[in-house]
Amino acid sequence: MTQSPVVPPNPSPWAHQWRLREDTIYLNHGSFGPPPEPVRQARAAWQEQLDRQPMDFLVRRLEPAWHEARMQLARFVGTSEDNLVFVPNATAAMNIVAASFPLASGDEVLLTDHEYGAVRRIWERAARPVGAAVRIVALPRPMETVEQVVDAIFSAVSPQTRMLVVSHITSPTAVILPVRAICQEARRRGVAVCIDGPHALAQVDVRLDDLDCDFYAASCHKWLSAPFGSGFFYAHPRRQSDVNAVQLSWGVPPPREPSAWWEEFYWSGTVDPSPYLAIPAAIEFFAQVGLDEFRRYTHALAQYARRRLIDLTGLTPLVPDDPQWYGSMAHVPLPPGDAASLQKTLWEQHKIEAPVVSWNGARYIRVSCHLYNNADHIDRLIEALGVELARE
Ligand SMILES: Cc1ncc(COP(=O)(O)O)c(C=O)c1O
């Protein structure tokens, strides 16, 4: 299938803010998103304060800085700071939901077949001991309309379904799911929804109050490019009284006692809190770039990658060529073959980092496009894939 050519964007003027290794073509911001210089510097400045006088920093200065960072993040994701807490990653957030959510024998937790594998494991561990079940609903292939996706999900909801776990943007397939419509229908039916959102921050608008989900799990160290080890957990006010801290500590410094739900999460044991405190620097960085400009650039590059991959393979992606369905990641099927070995070869022979995934019996490549990526990176990927696919 040959389509009309897509003109790639000129390299972004923000690319120099990243100091990636020069031997690497890094097309995997979606798995692990390196921070730009201003974020690295902000983190280093917080670490400096911690390392030079830990007592003064942890006992006296941390609390106001933590509140300020949380307030800025809350503003960025459209909710009140009292609805969210910092956690190291989306995985930690999902574990909190699974450990807190009341499940009983016969209850069902419904996940789509595009969910992250570890998320499925988390819910299986929560369900098994109480006699609840995890069910998987297959989404339509290809996906073409919001109604089609919502109908597929809710045709699998039964009177036993207590919880629906849905990615905002899926990991193995890079699809932007219609979470707003899904949450609306779930509310109508009285089913709780946990959105797994680590890919969403910066790629798409996240407005938590408007979304009206019950829980939201996110990592800030993907597209938002905050330091590694920064994420958040959101609980809607209607759910906060159910939430338990998985890792119990003081919550708030004694002799105070935690009273609000989020106070159990302020102090969960000693950690380096610099990743959380540097989140505002990442938000500020994106304010300077402009979120619209970030999305325009990265989507244009992802669209270029997608078109070139389709031209190479002749295969059809899971979603239409529309920013409603994909943002900064191109996702295209590859001919059948060993996914792990192709990913290894791309790195070892071509110094390209891009995940090749085996999903539902087929092989796909996911190409992340951030501000430091450019058309030359995509052209080199296409050239390398041309060589390796011909060899298989
Ligand atoms: C959809 C999805 N959920 C959860 C995770 C886990 O994120 P983290 O490792 O930051 O906890 C990932 C990581 O890639 C993901 O893609």
The ligand as an SDF file (V2000), in Angstrom:
LIG
                    3D

 16 16  0  0  0  0  0  0  0  0999 V2000
    0.3000    1.4970   29.8340 C   0  0  0  0  0  0  0  0  0  0  0  0
    1.3840    1.3410   30.8570 C   0  0  0  0  0  0  0  0  0  0  0  0
    1.0500    1.1620   32.1300 N   0  0  0  0  0  0  0  0  0  0  0  0
    1.9770    1.0640   33.1060 C   0  0  0  0  0  0  0  0  0  0  0  0
    3.3130    1.1300   32.8090 C   0  0  0  0  0  0  0  0  0  0  0  0
    4.3100    1.0650   33.9320 C   0  0  0  0  0  0  0  0  0  0  0  0
    4.9730    2.2780   34.0330 O   0  0  0  0  0  0  0  0  0  0  0  0
    6.1290    2.4410   35.1230 P   0  0  0  0  0  0  0  0  0  0  0  0
    7.1730    1.4240   34.7950 O   0  0  0  0  0  0  0  0  0  0  0  0
    6.5980    3.8480   34.9600 O   0  0  0  0  0  0  0  0  0  0  0  0
    5.4920    2.1670   36.4420 O   0  0  0  0  0  0  0  0  0  0  0  0
    3.7240    1.2920   31.5010 C   0  0  0  0  0  0  0  0  0  0  0  0
    5.1560    1.3350   31.1630 C   0  0  0  0  0  0  0  0  0  0  0  0
    5.5710    1.3400   30.0360 O   0  0  0  0  0  0  0  0  0  0  0  0
    2.7370    1.4120   30.4940 C   0  0  0  0  0  0  0  0  0  0  0  0
    3.0670    1.5860   29.2160 O   0  0  0  0  0  0  0  0  0  0  0  0
  1  2  1  0
  2  3  1  0
  2 15  2  0
  3  4  2  0
  4  5  1  0
  5  6  1  0
  5 12  2  0
  6  7  1  0
  7  8  1  0
  8  9  2  0
  8 10  1  0
  8 11  1  0
 12 13  1  0
 12 15  1  0
 13 14  2  0
 15 16  1  0
M  END
$$$$
